[in-house]
Amino acid sequence: MEKFVEQTLLFDFYGELLTEHQKSIYEDVVFGDLSYSEVAEEKNISRQGVHDLIKRCNKILEDYEAKLHLVKKFLIIKEKVEKIRRTADDPEQVKRISDEILEEL
């Protein structure tokens, strides 16, 4: 999976578990596409501090996913829903895929 997409999904699922400070800086760098230097100047911290915080946030988000697997489950269910859409004219196939989704939940 592309790194940006992975970061986005991890943040969508687990971002609320970060502190407000971590979220603010992470959003500026990852989603606002600001450089470490720009964020450092804006937040009055060092560039290295921004770098370390982003690295730490990525690790925190990845650790949550390793324990909870919410992104993985989401992607599996999304794939199955897309499969249902493609096979909507086959009721048996739709039922089978729907049963698989319900088992995942």
Biopython code that builds the backbone (N, CA, C, O; Angstrom):
import numpy as np
from Bio.PDB.StructureBuilder import StructureBuilder

atoms = [
    (1, "MET", "N", (0.848, -1.168, 0.000)),
    (1, "MET", "CA", (0.000, 0.000, 0.000)),
    (1, "MET", "C", (0.900, 1.240, 0.000)),
    (1, "MET", "O", (1.936, 1.262, 0.664)),
    (2, "GLU", "N", (0.506, 2.243, -0.731)),
    (2, "GLU", "CA", (1.270, 3.483, -0.798)),
    (2, "GLU", "C", (1.368, 4.096, 0.596)),
    (2, "GLU", "O", (0.405, 4.071, 1.363)),
    (3, "LYS", "N", (2.530, 4.643, 0.916)),
    (3, "LYS", "CA", (2.798, 5.156, 2.267)),
    (3, "LYS", "C", (1.785, 6.220, 2.685)),
    (3, "LYS", "O", (1.299, 6.194, 3.816)),
    (4, "PHE", "N", (1.458, 7.154, 1.791)),
    (4, "PHE", "CA", (0.520, 8.221, 2.139)),
    (4, "PHE", "C", (-0.859, 7.648, 2.437)),
    (4, "PHE", "O", (-1.508, 8.066, 3.396)),
    (5, "VAL", "N", (-1.310, 6.701, 1.630)),
    (5, "VAL", "CA", (-2.623, 6.085, 1.849)),
    (5, "VAL", "C", (-2.621, 5.346, 3.186)),
    (5, "VAL", "O", (-3.585, 5.416, 3.947)),
    (6, "GLU", "N", (-1.535, 4.645, 3.457)),
    (6, "GLU", "CA", (-1.421, 3.929, 4.723)),
    (6, "GLU", "C", (-1.470, 4.904, 5.903)),
    (6, "GLU", "O", (-2.186, 4.666, 6.875)),
    (7, "GLN", "N", (-0.710, 6.001, 5.819)),
    (7, "GLN", "CA", (-0.715, 6.996, 6.889)),
    (7, "GLN", "C", (-2.106, 7.587, 7.076)),
    (7, "GLN", "O", (-2.547, 7.803, 8.205)),
    (8, "THR", "N", (-2.787, 7.847, 5.981)),
    (8, "THR", "CA", (-4.128, 8.421, 6.041)),
    (8, "THR", "C", (-5.092, 7.475, 6.745)),
    (8, "THR", "O", (-5.834, 7.884, 7.638)),
    (9, "LEU", "N", (-5.078, 6.213, 6.341)),
    (9, "LEU", "CA", (-5.973, 5.243, 6.967)),
    (9, "LEU", "C", (-5.664, 5.067, 8.454)),
    (9, "LEU", "O", (-6.573, 5.044, 9.283)),
    (10, "LEU", "N", (-4.391, 4.943, 8.783)),
    (10, "LEU", "CA", (-4.017, 4.794, 10.187)),
    (10, "LEU", "C", (-4.467, 6.003, 10.995)),
    (10, "LEU", "O", (-4.974, 5.856, 12.107)),
    (11, "PHE", "N", (-4.284, 7.194, 10.442)),
    (11, "PHE", "CA", (-4.700, 8.404, 11.152)),
    (11, "PHE", "C", (-6.217, 8.473, 11.278)),
    (11, "PHE", "O", (-6.736, 8.870, 12.322)),
    (12, "ASP", "N", (-6.930, 8.092, 10.224)),
    (12, "ASP", "CA", (-8.400, 8.090, 10.273)),
    (12, "ASP", "C", (-8.915, 7.185, 11.385)),
    (12, "ASP", "O", (-9.864, 7.537, 12.086)),
    (13, "PHE", "N", (-8.300, 6.034, 11.547)),
    (13, "PHE", "CA", (-8.769, 5.075, 12.536)),
    (13, "PHE", "C", (-8.257, 5.374, 13.946)),
    (13, "PHE", "O", (-8.994, 5.198, 14.917)),
    (14, "TYR", "N", (-7.026, 5.816, 14.070)),
    (14, "TYR", "CA", (-6.411, 5.932, 15.386)),
    (14, "TYR", "C", (-5.944, 7.338, 15.756)),
    (14, "TYR", "O", (-5.408, 7.538, 16.846)),
    (15, "GLY", "N", (-6.131, 8.288, 14.892)),
    (15, "GLY", "CA", (-5.632, 9.644, 15.141)),
    (15, "GLY", "C", (-6.164, 10.282, 16.409)),
    (15, "GLY", "O", (-5.464, 11.064, 17.053)),
    (16, "GLU", "N", (-7.390, 9.957, 16.772)),
    (16, "GLU", "CA", (-7.964, 10.536, 17.988)),
    (16, "GLU", "C", (-7.256, 10.064, 19.248)),
    (16, "GLU", "O", (-7.451, 10.637, 20.321)),
    (17, "LEU", "N", (-6.440, 9.032, 19.130)),
    (17, "LEU", "CA", (-5.705, 8.526, 20.283)),
    (17, "LEU", "C", (-4.377, 9.262, 20.492)),
    (17, "LEU", "O", (-3.690, 9.046, 21.491)),
    (18, "LEU", "N", (-4.027, 10.124, 19.552)),
    (18, "LEU", "CA", (-2.839, 10.963, 19.703)),
    (18, "LEU", "C", (-3.199, 12.200, 20.522)),
    (18, "LEU", "O", (-4.371, 12.561, 20.627)),
    (19, "THR", "N", (-2.193, 12.843, 21.098)),
    (19, "THR", "CA", (-2.453, 14.096, 21.814)),
    (19, "THR", "C", (-2.789, 15.191, 20.798)),
    (19, "THR", "O", (-2.535, 15.032, 19.604)),
    (20, "GLU", "N", (-3.350, 16.283, 21.268)),
    (20, "GLU", "CA", (-3.681, 17.402, 20.374)),
    (20, "GLU", "C", (-2.412, 17.938, 19.700)),
    (20, "GLU", "O", (-2.428, 18.269, 18.515)),
    (21, "HIS", "N", (-1.341, 18.021, 20.443)),
    (21, "HIS", "CA", (-0.060, 18.500, 19.900)),
    (21, "HIS", "C", (0.430, 17.566, 18.793)),
    (21, "HIS", "O", (0.829, 18.025, 17.723)),
    (22, "GLN", "N", (0.400, 16.269, 19.049)),
    (22, "GLN", "CA", (0.832, 15.287, 18.049)),
    (22, "GLN", "C", (-0.050, 15.370, 16.810)),
    (22, "GLN", "O", (0.452, 15.384, 15.686)),
    (23, "LYS", "N", (-1.361, 15.426, 17.013)),
    (23, "LYS", "CA", (-2.290, 15.502, 15.876)),
    (23, "LYS", "C", (-2.030, 16.742, 15.032)),
    (23, "LYS", "O", (-1.992, 16.671, 13.804)),
    (24, "SER", "N", (-1.852, 17.862, 15.688)),
    (24, "SER", "CA", (-1.652, 19.125, 14.976)),
    (24, "SER", "C", (-0.413, 19.066, 14.084)),
    (24, "SER", "O", (-0.471, 19.427, 12.909)),
    (25, "ILE", "N", (0.684, 18.620, 14.636)),
    (25, "ILE", "CA", (1.926, 18.553, 13.862)),
    (25, "ILE", "C", (1.833, 17.485, 12.781)),
    (25, "ILE", "O", (2.272, 17.710, 11.653)),
    (26, "TYR", "N", (1.270, 16.333, 13.105)),
    (26, "TYR", "CA", (1.124, 15.251, 12.129)),
    (26, "TYR", "C", (0.275, 15.712, 10.945)),
    (26, "TYR", "O", (0.623, 15.465, 9.790)),
    (27, "GLU", "N", (-0.831, 16.377, 11.238)),
    (27, "GLU", "CA", (-1.698, 16.875, 10.163)),
    (27, "GLU", "C", (-0.968, 17.888, 9.290)),
    (27, "GLU", "O", (-1.090, 17.856, 8.065)),
    (28, "ASP", "N", (-0.210, 18.786, 9.914)),
    (28, "ASP", "CA", (0.526, 19.798, 9.143)),
    (28, "ASP", "C", (1.528, 19.156, 8.193)),
    (28, "ASP", "O", (1.636, 19.557, 7.034)),
    (29, "VAL", "N", (2.257, 18.166, 8.681)),
    (29, "VAL", "CA", (3.306, 17.543, 7.861)),
    (29, "VAL", "C", (2.707, 16.592, 6.825)),
    (29, "VAL", "O", (3.024, 16.685, 5.640)),
    (30, "VAL", "N", (1.847, 15.684, 7.268)),
    (30, "VAL", "CA", (1.347, 14.631, 6.377)),
    (30, "VAL", "C", (0.256, 15.144, 5.448)),
    (30, "VAL", "O", (0.288, 14.881, 4.246)),
    (31, "PHE", "N", (-0.707, 15.873, 5.995)),
    (31, "PHE", "CA", (-1.851, 16.294, 5.176)),
    (31, "PHE", "C", (-1.704, 17.713, 4.644)),
    (31, "PHE", "O", (-2.204, 18.031, 3.565)),
    (32, "GLY", "N", (-1.027, 18.555, 5.392)),
    (32, "GLY", "CA", (-0.820, 19.929, 4.953)),
    (32, "GLY", "C", (0.387, 20.082, 4.057)),
    (32, "GLY", "O", (0.615, 21.147, 3.482)),
    (33, "ASP", "N", (1.168, 19.008, 3.939)),
    (33, "ASP", "CA", (2.347, 18.975, 3.080)),
    (33, "ASP", "C", (3.340, 20.083, 3.417)),
    (33, "ASP", "O", (4.016, 20.615, 2.536)),
    (34, "LEU", "N", (3.421, 20.425, 4.711)),
    (34, "LEU", "CA", (4.409, 21.402, 5.139)),
    (34, "LEU", "C", (5.714, 20.677, 5.452)),
    (34, "LEU", "O", (5.710, 19.515, 5.857)),
    (35, "SER", "N", (6.805, 21.365, 5.262)),
    (35, "SER", "CA", (8.111, 20.769, 5.571)),
    (35, "SER", "C", (8.317, 20.763, 7.083)),
    (35, "SER", "O", (7.644, 21.485, 7.819)),
    (36, "TYR", "N", (9.246, 19.947, 7.526)),
    (36, "TYR", "CA", (9.591, 19.922, 8.948)),
    (36, "TYR", "C", (10.021, 21.307, 9.405)),
    (36, "TYR", "O", (9.657, 21.747, 10.495)),
    (37, "SER", "N", (10.792, 21.988, 8.579)),
    (37, "SER", "CA", (11.274, 23.323, 8.925)),
    (37, "SER", "C", (10.124, 24.316, 9.074)),
    (37, "SER", "O", (10.117, 25.130, 9.998)),
    (38, "GLU", "N", (9.157, 24.247, 8.167)),
    (38, "GLU", "CA", (8.008, 25.148, 8.245)),
    (38, "GLU", "C", (7.206, 24.906, 9.519)),
    (38, "GLU", "O", (6.805, 25.852, 10.197)),
    (39, "VAL", "N", (6.977, 23.654, 9.835)),
    (39, "VAL", "CA", (6.217, 23.326, 11.041)),
    (39, "VAL", "C", (7.009, 23.718, 12.284)),
    (39, "VAL", "O", (6.447, 24.246, 13.243)),
    (40, "ALA", "N", (8.308, 23.460, 12.264)),
    (40, "ALA", "CA", (9.156, 23.804, 13.401)),
    (40, "ALA", "C", (9.099, 25.305, 13.685)),
    (40, "ALA", "O", (8.985, 25.727, 14.835)),
    (41, "GLU", "N", (9.178, 26.082, 12.645)),
    (41, "GLU", "CA", (9.122, 27.539, 12.808)),
    (41, "GLU", "C", (7.757, 27.970, 13.336)),
    (41, "GLU", "O", (7.671, 28.804, 14.236)),
    (42, "GLU", "N", (6.702, 27.406, 12.781)),
    (42, "GLU", "CA", (5.342, 27.757, 13.182)),
    (42, "GLU", "C", (5.054, 27.366, 14.639)),
    (42, "GLU", "O", (4.395, 28.109, 15.366)),
    (43, "LYS", "N", (5.549, 26.204, 15.057)),
    (43, "LYS", "CA", (5.263, 25.689, 16.403)),
    (43, "LYS", "C", (6.346, 26.055, 17.412)),
    (43, "LYS", "O", (6.255, 25.726, 18.595)),
    (44, "ASN", "N", (7.369, 26.743, 16.918)),
    (44, "ASN", "CA", (8.474, 27.175, 17.783)),
    (44, "ASN", "C", (9.185, 25.991, 18.459)),
    (44, "ASN", "O", (9.461, 26.010, 19.659)),
    (45, "ILE", "N", (9.465, 24.977, 17.659)),
    (45, "ILE", "CA", (10.250, 23.828, 18.113)),
    (45, "ILE", "C", (11.328, 23.557, 17.058)),
    (45, "ILE", "O", (11.342, 24.181, 15.997)),
    (46, "SER", "N", (12.212, 22.639, 17.359)),
    (46, "SER", "CA", (13.290, 22.353, 16.409)),
    (46, "SER", "C", (12.801, 21.470, 15.265)),
    (46, "SER", "O", (11.812, 20.750, 15.399)),
    (47, "ARG", "N", (13.501, 21.535, 14.152)),
    (47, "ARG", "CA", (13.204, 20.677, 13.009)),
    (47, "ARG", "C", (13.340, 19.213, 13.413)),
    (47, "ARG", "O", (12.525, 18.373, 13.030)),
    (48, "GLN", "N", (14.384, 18.916, 14.194)),
    (48, "GLN", "CA", (14.607, 17.549, 14.678)),
    (48, "GLN", "C", (13.438, 17.100, 15.570)),
    (48, "GLN", "O", (13.034, 15.937, 15.541)),
    (49, "GLY", "N", (12.910, 18.031, 16.351)),
    (49, "GLY", "CA", (11.754, 17.714, 17.197)),
    (49, "GLY", "C", (10.546, 17.308, 16.371)),
    (49, "GLY", "O", (9.831, 16.371, 16.724)),
    (50, "VAL", "N", (10.318, 18.020, 15.263)),
    (50, "VAL", "CA", (9.215, 17.681, 14.364)),
    (50, "VAL", "C", (9.458, 16.300, 13.755)),
    (50, "VAL", "O", (8.559, 15.460, 13.718)),
    (51, "HIS", "N", (10.677, 16.077, 13.282)),
    (51, "HIS", "CA", (11.021, 14.788, 12.685)),
    (51, "HIS", "C", (10.781, 13.652, 13.671)),
    (51, "HIS", "O", (10.173, 12.641, 13.320)),
    (52, "ASP", "N", (11.256, 13.815, 14.899)),
    (52, "ASP", "CA", (11.096, 12.782, 15.923)),
    (52, "ASP", "C", (9.625, 12.544, 16.252)),
    (52, "ASP", "O", (9.200, 11.403, 16.437)),
    (53, "LEU", "N", (8.847, 13.632, 16.325)),
    (53, "LEU", "CA", (7.434, 13.499, 16.639)),
    (53, "LEU", "C", (6.696, 12.744, 15.535)),
    (53, "LEU", "O", (5.863, 11.888, 15.829)),
    (54, "ILE", "N", (6.986, 13.044, 14.286)),
    (54, "ILE", "CA", (6.336, 12.347, 13.165)),
    (54, "ILE", "C", (6.700, 10.867, 13.200)),
    (54, "ILE", "O", (5.840, 10.004, 13.022)),
    (55, "LYS", "N", (7.956, 10.584, 13.427)),
    (55, "LYS", "CA", (8.409, 9.198, 13.513)),
    (55, "LYS", "C", (7.711, 8.470, 14.668)),
    (55, "LYS", "O", (7.281, 7.326, 14.522)),
    (56, "ARG", "N", (7.604, 9.144, 15.808)),
    (56, "ARG", "CA", (6.952, 8.561, 16.976)),
    (56, "ARG", "C", (5.459, 8.337, 16.714)),
    (56, "ARG", "O", (4.910, 7.300, 17.087)),
    (57, "CYS", "N", (4.807, 9.304, 16.076)),
    (57, "CYS", "CA", (3.375, 9.163, 15.746)),
    (57, "CYS", "C", (3.151, 7.988, 14.803)),
    (57, "CYS", "O", (2.230, 7.196, 15.003)),
    (58, "ASN", "N", (3.986, 7.871, 13.777)),
    (58, "ASN", "CA", (3.858, 6.738, 12.853)),
    (58, "ASN", "C", (3.979, 5.421, 13.598)),
    (58, "ASN", "O", (3.229, 4.481, 13.332)),
    (59, "LYS", "N", (4.909, 5.349, 14.520)),
    (59, "LYS", "CA", (5.113, 4.132, 15.314)),
    (59, "LYS", "C", (3.887, 3.856, 16.195)),
    (59, "LYS", "O", (3.434, 2.715, 16.289)),
    (60, "ILE", "N", (3.360, 4.888, 16.830)),
    (60, "ILE", "CA", (2.172, 4.732, 17.680)),
    (60, "ILE", "C", (1.002, 4.211, 16.855)),
    (60, "ILE", "O", (0.327, 3.265, 17.259)),
    (61, "LEU", "N", (0.762, 4.830, 15.697)),
    (61, "LEU", "CA", (-0.365, 4.427, 14.845)),
    (61, "LEU", "C", (-0.184, 3.004, 14.337)),
    (61, "LEU", "O", (-1.144, 2.235, 14.296)),
    (62, "GLU", "N", (1.030, 2.648, 13.951)),
    (62, "GLU", "CA", (1.316, 1.288, 13.478)),
    (62, "GLU", "C", (1.143, 0.267, 14.607)),
    (62, "GLU", "O", (0.682, -0.850, 14.372)),
    (63, "ASP", "N", (1.509, 0.651, 15.819)),
    (63, "ASP", "CA", (1.344, -0.252, 16.963)),
    (63, "ASP", "C", (-0.141, -0.509, 17.250)),
    (63, "ASP", "O", (-0.536, -1.637, 17.544)),
    (64, "TYR", "N", (-0.950, 0.539, 17.163)),
    (64, "TYR", "CA", (-2.390, 0.346, 17.349)),
    (64, "TYR", "C", (-2.935, -0.628, 16.299)),
    (64, "TYR", "O", (-3.717, -1.523, 16.616)),
    (65, "GLU", "N", (-2.517, -0.443, 15.065)),
    (65, "GLU", "CA", (-2.992, -1.331, 13.997)),
    (65, "GLU", "C", (-2.520, -2.759, 14.231)),
    (65, "GLU", "O", (-3.277, -3.701, 13.995)),
    (66, "ALA", "N", (-1.296, -2.938, 14.687)),
    (66, "ALA", "CA", (-0.767, -4.276, 14.951)),
    (66, "ALA", "C", (-1.583, -4.991, 16.028)),
    (66, "ALA", "O", (-1.697, -6.217, 16.019)),
    (67, "LYS", "N", (-2.146, -4.222, 16.949)),
    (67, "LYS", "CA", (-2.931, -4.814, 18.030)),
    (67, "LYS", "C", (-4.406, -4.964, 17.680)),
    (67, "LYS", "O", (-5.034, -5.956, 18.050)),
    (68, "LEU", "N", (-4.960, -3.991, 16.973)),
    (68, "LEU", "CA", (-6.409, -3.958, 16.746)),
    (68, "LEU", "C", (-6.854, -4.393, 15.350)),
    (68, "LEU", "O", (-7.977, -4.869, 15.183)),
    (69, "HIS", "N", (-6.006, -4.241, 14.366)),
    (69, "HIS", "CA", (-6.274, -4.668, 12.982)),
    (69, "HIS", "C", (-7.527, -4.029, 12.367)),
    (69, "HIS", "O", (-8.172, -4.644, 11.518)),
    (70, "LEU", "N", (-7.872, -2.834, 12.774)),
    (70, "LEU", "CA", (-9.078, -2.192, 12.242)),
    (70, "LEU", "C", (-8.930, -1.805, 10.772)),
    (70, "LEU", "O", (-9.877, -1.949, 9.999)),
    (71, "VAL", "N", (-7.771, -1.323, 10.383)),
    (71, "VAL", "CA", (-7.553, -0.945, 8.983)),
    (71, "VAL", "C", (-7.599, -2.189, 8.112)),
    (71, "VAL", "O", (-8.221, -2.182, 7.049)),
    (72, "LYS", "N", (-6.952, -3.244, 8.548)),
    (72, "LYS", "CA", (-6.949, -4.498, 7.793)),
    (72, "LYS", "C", (-8.379, -5.006, 7.593)),
    (72, "LYS", "O", (-8.754, -5.387, 6.484)),
    (73, "LYS", "N", (-9.172, -5.011, 8.659)),
    (73, "LYS", "CA", (-10.563, -5.468, 8.564)),
    (73, "LYS", "C", (-11.369, -4.568, 7.633)),
    (73, "LYS", "O", (-12.175, -5.046, 6.835)),
    (74, "PHE", "N", (-11.144, -3.258, 7.745)),
    (74, "PHE", "CA", (-11.833, -2.319, 6.877)),
    (74, "PHE", "C", (-11.538, -2.603, 5.406)),
    (74, "PHE", "O", (-12.451, -2.628, 4.581)),
    (75, "LEU", "N", (-10.269, -2.817, 5.081)),
    (75, "LEU", "CA", (-9.884, -3.065, 3.688)),
    (75, "LEU", "C", (-10.460, -4.378, 3.175)),
    (75, "LEU", "O", (-10.864, -4.461, 2.015)),
    (76, "ILE", "N", (-10.504, -5.394, 4.013)),
    (76, "ILE", "CA", (-11.092, -6.682, 3.620)),
    (76, "ILE", "C", (-12.577, -6.517, 3.342)),
    (76, "ILE", "O", (-13.081, -7.007, 2.330)),
    (77, "ILE", "N", (-13.280, -5.829, 4.235)),
    (77, "ILE", "CA", (-14.716, -5.635, 4.046)),
    (77, "ILE", "C", (-14.987, -4.763, 2.830)),
    (77, "ILE", "O", (-15.927, -5.023, 2.078)),
    (78, "LYS", "N", (-14.178, -3.737, 2.629)),
    (78, "LYS", "CA", (-14.335, -2.874, 1.451)),
    (78, "LYS", "C", (-14.195, -3.690, 0.170)),
    (78, "LYS", "O", (-14.974, -3.527, -0.770)),
    (79, "GLU", "N", (-13.205, -4.560, 0.144)),
    (79, "GLU", "CA", (-12.991, -5.415, -1.026)),
    (79, "GLU", "C", (-14.202, -6.328, -1.267)),
    (79, "GLU", "O", (-14.613, -6.528, -2.410)),
    (80, "LYS", "N", (-14.763, -6.874, -0.198)),
    (80, "LYS", "CA", (-15.920, -7.759, -0.338)),
    (80, "LYS", "C", (-17.162, -6.999, -0.796)),
    (80, "LYS", "O", (-17.955, -7.527, -1.576)),
    (81, "VAL", "N", (-17.338, -5.786, -0.327)),
    (81, "VAL", "CA", (-18.476, -4.973, -0.777)),
    (81, "VAL", "C", (-18.337, -4.658, -2.265)),
    (81, "VAL", "O", (-19.321, -4.680, -3.003)),
    (82, "GLU", "N", (-17.109, -4.364, -2.701)),
    (82, "GLU", "CA", (-16.888, -4.123, -4.128)),
    (82, "GLU", "C", (-17.206, -5.386, -4.936)),
    (82, "GLU", "O", (-17.744, -5.309, -6.040)),
    (83, "LYS", "N", (-16.869, -6.531, -4.377)),
    (83, "LYS", "CA", (-17.165, -7.800, -5.043)),
    (83, "LYS", "C", (-18.677, -8.022, -5.131)),
    (83, "LYS", "O", (-19.174, -8.525, -6.140)),
    (84, "ILE", "N", (-19.396, -7.654, -4.092)),
    (84, "ILE", "CA", (-20.865, -7.754, -4.112)),
    (84, "ILE", "C", (-21.420, -6.892, -5.233)),
    (84, "ILE", "O", (-22.303, -7.327, -5.972)),
    (85, "ARG", "N", (-20.920, -5.702, -5.363)),
    (85, "ARG", "CA", (-21.392, -4.813, -6.427)),
    (85, "ARG", "C", (-21.181, -5.428, -7.806)),
    (85, "ARG", "O", (-22.025, -5.297, -8.692)),
    (86, "ARG", "N", (-20.046, -6.099, -7.974)),
    (86, "ARG", "CA", (-19.754, -6.707, -9.277)),
    (86, "ARG", "C", (-20.619, -7.937, -9.547)),
    (86, "ARG", "O", (-20.883, -8.272, -10.702)),
    (87, "THR", "N", (-21.053, -8.598, -8.496)),
    (87, "THR", "CA", (-21.805, -9.848, -8.674)),
    (87, "THR", "C", (-23.248, -9.719, -8.209)),
    (87, "THR", "O", (-23.863, -10.709, -7.813)),
    (88, "ALA", "N", (-23.785, -8.520, -8.252)),
    (88, "ALA", "CA", (-25.136, -8.271, -7.738)),
    (88, "ALA", "C", (-26.210, -9.083, -8.454)),
    (88, "ALA", "O", (-27.299, -9.271, -7.912)),
    (89, "ASP", "N", (-25.929, -9.560, -9.643)),
    (89, "ASP", "CA", (-26.928, -10.328, -10.384)),
    (89, "ASP", "C", (-26.925, -11.812, -9.986)),
    (89, "ASP", "O", (-27.731, -12.582, -10.508)),
    (90, "ASP", "N", (-26.048, -12.221, -9.085)),
    (90, "ASP", "CA", (-25.970, -13.606, -8.617)),
    (90, "ASP", "C", (-26.286, -13.643, -7.118)),
    (90, "ASP", "O", (-25.394, -13.474, -6.288)),
    (91, "PRO", "N", (-27.569, -13.867, -6.775)),
    (91, "PRO", "CA", (-27.988, -13.808, -5.366)),
    (91, "PRO", "C", (-27.219, -14.756, -4.433)),
    (91, "PRO", "O", (-26.959, -14.408, -3.281)),
    (92, "GLU", "N", (-26.861, -15.924, -4.910)),
    (92, "GLU", "CA", (-26.128, -16.873, -4.072)),
    (92, "GLU", "C", (-24.737, -16.335, -3.730)),
    (92, "GLU", "O", (-24.274, -16.440, -2.594)),
    (93, "GLN", "N", (-24.095, -15.766, -4.725)),
    (93, "GLN", "CA", (-22.765, -15.172, -4.514)),
    (93, "GLN", "C", (-22.863, -14.008, -3.530)),
    (93, "GLN", "O", (-22.022, -13.867, -2.642)),
    (94, "VAL", "N", (-23.888, -13.178, -3.689)),
    (94, "VAL", "CA", (-24.084, -12.031, -2.799)),
    (94, "VAL", "C", (-24.308, -12.514, -1.370)),
    (94, "VAL", "O", (-23.755, -11.945, -0.429)),
    (95, "LYS", "N", (-25.107, -13.548, -1.203)),
    (95, "LYS", "CA", (-25.376, -14.095, 0.134)),
    (95, "LYS", "C", (-24.090, -14.633, 0.761)),
    (95, "LYS", "O", (-23.821, -14.382, 1.936)),
    (96, "ARG", "N", (-23.309, -15.359, -0.004)),
    (96, "ARG", "CA", (-22.064, -15.929, 0.514)),
    (96, "ARG", "C", (-21.107, -14.825, 0.979)),
    (96, "ARG", "O", (-20.527, -14.913, 2.061)),
    (97, "ILE", "N", (-20.950, -13.788, 0.153)),
    (97, "ILE", "CA", (-20.039, -12.695, 0.487)),
    (97, "ILE", "C", (-20.581, -11.912, 1.698)),
    (97, "ILE", "O", (-19.818, -11.496, 2.569)),
    (98, "SER", "N", (-21.887, -11.723, 1.736)),
    (98, "SER", "CA", (-22.500, -11.027, 2.871)),
    (98, "SER", "C", (-22.266, -11.791, 4.167)),
    (98, "SER", "O", (-21.989, -11.191, 5.205)),
    (99, "ASP", "N", (-22.378, -13.105, 4.107)),
    (99, "ASP", "CA", (-22.113, -13.938, 5.284)),
    (99, "ASP", "C", (-20.659, -13.782, 5.736)),
    (99, "ASP", "O", (-20.386, -13.724, 6.935)),
    (100, "GLU", "N", (-19.725, -13.714, 4.780)),
    (100, "GLU", "CA", (-18.322, -13.528, 5.129)),
    (100, "GLU", "C", (-18.105, -12.186, 5.827)),
    (100, "GLU", "O", (-17.342, -12.095, 6.788)),
    (101, "ILE", "N", (-18.780, -11.152, 5.338)),
    (101, "ILE", "CA", (-18.658, -9.836, 5.950)),
    (101, "ILE", "C", (-19.178, -9.868, 7.383)),
    (101, "ILE", "O", (-18.548, -9.333, 8.295)),
    (102, "LEU", "N", (-20.320, -10.493, 7.569)),
    (102, "LEU", "CA", (-20.893, -10.554, 8.909)),
    (102, "LEU", "C", (-19.983, -11.323, 9.870)),
    (102, "LEU", "O", (-19.896, -10.981, 11.050)),
    (103, "GLU", "N", (-19.310, -12.352, 9.373)),
    (103, "GLU", "CA", (-18.360, -13.097, 10.217)),
    (103, "GLU", "C", (-17.186, -12.206, 10.622)),
    (103, "GLU", "O", (-16.686, -12.306, 11.743)),
    (104, "GLU", "N", (-16.747, -11.337, 9.712)),
    (104, "GLU", "CA", (-15.633, -10.444, 10.008)),
    (104, "GLU", "C", (-15.998, -9.464, 11.128)),
    (104, "GLU", "O", (-15.154, -9.081, 11.937)),
    (105, "LEU", "N", (-17.267, -9.071, 11.154)),
    (105, "LEU", "CA", (-17.705, -8.086, 12.156)),
    (105, "LEU", "C", (-17.881, -8.780, 13.482)),
    (105, "LEU", "O", (-18.246, -8.141, 14.469)),
]
sb = StructureBuilder()
sb.init_structure("model")
sb.init_model(0)
sb.init_chain("A")
sb.init_seg("    ")
for serial, (resi, resn, name, xyz) in enumerate(atoms, 1):
    if name == "N":
        sb.init_residue(resn, " ", resi, " ")
    sb.init_atom(name, np.array(xyz, "f"), 0.0, 1.0, " ", f" {name:<3s}", serial, name[0])
structure = sb.get_structure()
